[in-house]
Amino acid sequence: MAKNRLNISLDQDLVDFAKLFAAENRTTVAEVITQYLLALKRKAQGETTTEILDHPAFHEAMEEVQAKLRDGRAEWHTYDEAFAD
């Protein structure tokens, strides 16, 4: 899908938080906002992912991945390594 530019104005404390949050989670502010808006859209359209998001194993896996990303234990792979036939 083609990308379009959206300019928004936010309070400086929210801008600082968004940048810090994105950096800590090794993503971009645009991706954080995209994921938030996608979740909002799904909720508004009645398409929820509640079952998987509420499952304890999902939360455990997410916490483990975040810990590995934060402390440098994550192993990075190229696209070809990850999706080789």
Backbone as CSV, one residue per row, in Angstrom:
resi,resn,N_x,N_y,N_z,CA_x,CA_y,CA_z,C_x,C_y,C_z
1,MET,0.840,-1.173,0.000,0.000,0.000,0.000,0.889,1.240,0.000
2,ALA,0.515,2.211,-0.787,1.290,3.451,-0.874,1.215,4.219,0.438
3,LYS,2.308,4.862,0.769,2.379,5.660,1.997,2.050,7.107,1.675
4,ASN,1.401,7.765,2.624,1.107,9.192,2.515,1.602,9.885,3.765
5,ARG,1.911,11.128,3.630,2.441,11.911,4.742,1.284,12.508,5.538
6,LEU,1.415,12.483,6.875,0.443,13.084,7.778,1.216,13.892,8.806
7,ASN,0.999,15.181,8.816,1.674,16.045,9.780,0.740,16.285,10.959
8,ILE,1.248,16.058,12.163,0.453,16.296,13.365,1.275,17.135,14.340
9,SER,0.582,17.869,15.171,1.236,18.658,16.205,0.887,18.064,17.559
10,LEU,1.905,17.837,18.370,1.718,17.255,19.696,2.458,18.079,20.725
11,ASP,2.025,17.964,21.972,2.767,18.598,23.057,4.171,18.007,23.104
12,GLN,5.140,18.811,23.488,6.534,18.384,23.490,6.756,17.147,24.362
13,ASP,6.054,17.046,25.495,6.254,15.872,26.351,5.814,14.587,25.657
14,LEU,4.778,14.661,24.821,4.348,13.480,24.059,5.332,13.148,22.950
15,VAL,5.878,14.153,22.323,6.893,13.933,21.285,8.102,13.240,21.896
16,ASP,8.561,13.747,23.049,9.714,13.149,23.727,9.428,11.708,24.117
17,PHE,8.223,11.468,24.655,7.844,10.107,25.041,7.817,9.179,23.827
18,ALA,7.202,9.632,22.739,7.090,8.801,21.538,8.463,8.429,20.999
19,LYS,9.380,9.385,20.974,10.735,9.113,20.477,11.470,8.141,21.390
20,LEU,11.356,8.342,22.689,12.010,7.453,23.649,11.432,6.045,23.572
21,PHE,10.100,5.951,23.529,9.435,4.656,23.444,9.866,3.913,22.186
22,ALA,9.886,4.615,21.065,10.284,3.993,19.801,11.730,3.519,19.870
23,ALA,12.609,4.342,20.393,14.022,3.965,20.481,14.208,2.754,21.396
24,GLU,13.532,2.746,22.523,13.656,1.627,23.465,13.133,0.331,22.871
25,ASN,12.200,0.433,21.951,11.604,-0.753,21.342,12.109,-0.988,19.920
26,ARG,13.181,-0.302,19.571,13.843,-0.461,18.275,12.881,-0.405,17.103
27,THR,12.102,0.660,17.106,11.163,0.891,16.019,11.140,2.388,15.732
28,THR,10.182,2.836,14.980,10.080,4.253,14.650,8.803,4.827,15.257
29,VAL,8.773,6.129,15.387,7.564,6.792,15.869,6.432,6.534,14.885
30,ALA,6.724,6.567,13.600,5.698,6.298,12.586,5.091,4.918,12.776
31,GLU,5.922,3.921,13.074,5.411,2.563,13.268,4.577,2.465,14.541
32,VAL,4.981,3.147,15.597,4.189,3.167,16.837,2.806,3.737,16.551
33,ILE,2.768,4.861,15.853,1.484,5.495,15.531,0.673,4.615,14.585
34,THR,1.327,4.011,13.610,0.634,3.109,12.684,-0.017,1.958,13.426
35,GLN,0.725,1.319,14.331,0.179,0.189,15.067,-0.984,0.615,15.967
36,TYR,-0.861,1.794,16.587,-1.945,2.302,17.415,-3.205,2.533,16.570
37,LEU,-3.039,3.187,15.421,-4.191,3.479,14.575,-4.804,2.201,13.999
38,LEU,-3.980,1.221,13.663,-4.520,-0.061,13.187,-5.344,-0.746,14.275
39,ALA,-4.849,-0.713,15.509,-5.595,-1.306,16.620,-6.908,-0.561,16.839
40,LEU,-6.866,0.766,16.752,-8.067,1.576,16.900,-9.075,1.272,15.788
41,LYS,-8.571,1.140,14.560,-9.433,0.827,13.413,-10.097,-0.536,13.594
42,ARG,-9.303,-1.529,14.010,-9.869,-2.874,14.221,-10.960,-2.844,15.285
43,LYS,-10.695,-2.122,16.361,-11.678,-2.038,17.441,-12.949,-1.357,16.949
44,ALA,-12.797,-0.266,16.209,-13.953,0.467,15.698,-14.776,-0.381,14.731
45,GLN,-14.106,-1.273,14.014,-14.792,-2.124,13.042,-15.212,-3.458,13.637
46,GLY,-14.990,-3.623,14.938,-15.404,-4.852,15.607,-14.488,-6.028,15.369
47,GLU,-13.312,-5.783,14.838,-12.341,-6.849,14.584,-11.289,-6.814,15.693
48,THR,-11.502,-7.572,16.729,-10.547,-7.528,17.824,-9.647,-8.755,17.802
49,THR,-8.490,-8.582,18.375,-7.547,-9.696,18.528,-7.418,-10.020,20.016
50,THR,-8.501,-9.810,20.736,-8.495,-9.949,22.181,-8.032,-11.326,22.636
51,GLU,-8.486,-12.381,21.968,-8.146,-13.725,22.424,-6.639,-13.934,22.510
52,ILE,-5.917,-13.586,21.468,-4.468,-13.793,21.500,-3.788,-12.782,22.423
53,LEU,-4.241,-11.545,22.419,-3.607,-10.530,23.247,-3.815,-10.790,24.737
54,ASP,-4.919,-11.401,25.100,-5.208,-11.674,26.503,-4.594,-12.981,26.994
55,HIS,-4.095,-13.793,26.092,-3.540,-15.097,26.487,-2.244,-14.889,27.263
56,PRO,-2.108,-15.524,28.423,-0.898,-15.355,29.243,0.396,-15.698,28.504
57,ALA,0.371,-16.695,27.642,1.574,-17.079,26.904,2.011,-15.964,25.956
58,PHE,1.060,-15.226,25.400,1.389,-14.113,24.517,2.135,-13.040,25.294
59,HIS,1.609,-12.696,26.467,2.265,-11.681,27.297,3.660,-12.129,27.709
60,GLU,3.790,-13.384,28.055,5.095,-13.941,28.439,6.082,-13.831,27.279
61,ALA,5.633,-14.207,26.088,6.501,-14.159,24.911,6.903,-12.720,24.593
62,MET,5.968,-11.799,24.691,6.276,-10.395,24.412,7.286,-9.845,25.413
63,GLU,7.115,-10.169,26.683,8.051,-9.696,27.701,9.447,-10.269,27.462
64,GLU,9.512,-11.534,27.051,10.803,-12.172,26.776,11.497,-11.507,25.592
65,VAL,10.746,-11.246,24.534,11.318,-10.603,23.353,11.798,-9.196,23.695
66,GLN,10.998,-8.439,24.431,11.393,-7.088,24.798,12.651,-7.093,25.653
67,ALA,12.756,-8.042,26.564,13.950,-8.143,27.409,15.183,-8.441,26.561
68,LYS,15.054,-9.356,25.595,16.176,-9.693,24.718,16.600,-8.502,23.872
69,LEU,15.632,-7.729,23.397,15.955,-6.550,22.601,16.659,-5.495,23.447
70,ARG,16.197,-5.327,24.666,16.777,-4.293,25.528,18.188,-4.624,25.986
71,ASP,18.435,-5.899,26.292,19.761,-6.240,26.840,20.729,-6.782,25.794
72,GLY,20.316,-6.785,24.540,21.227,-7.159,23.462,21.348,-8.648,23.189
73,ARG,20.520,-9.479,23.800,20.588,-10.928,23.558,19.873,-11.362,22.285
74,ALA,19.156,-10.464,21.641,18.412,-10.825,20.437,19.379,-11.186,19.316
75,GLU,19.051,-12.232,18.585,19.862,-12.650,17.447,19.199,-12.129,16.179
76,TRP,19.951,-11.371,15.402,19.417,-10.770,14.195,19.771,-11.624,12.988
77,HIS,18.827,-11.723,12.051,19.018,-12.523,10.852,18.626,-11.700,9.626
78,THR,19.225,-12.033,8.510,18.839,-11.369,7.273,17.483,-11.908,6.830
79,TYR,16.872,-11.227,5.894,15.591,-11.681,5.359,15.731,-13.087,4.782
80,ASP,16.800,-13.301,4.007,16.996,-14.613,3.375,17.187,-15.711,4.413
81,GLU,17.881,-15.422,5.499,18.063,-16.429,6.558,16.723,-16.774,7.213
82,ALA,15.908,-15.763,7.422,14.638,-15.975,8.108,13.597,-16.670,7.233
83,PHE,13.626,-16.382,5.925,12.588,-16.883,5.047,13.103,-17.777,3.935
84,ALA,14.255,-18.391,4.126,14.811,-19.281,3.107,13.927,-20.514,2.969
85,ASP,13.830,-21.000,1.738,13.028,-22.206,1.487,13.749,-23.448,1.930
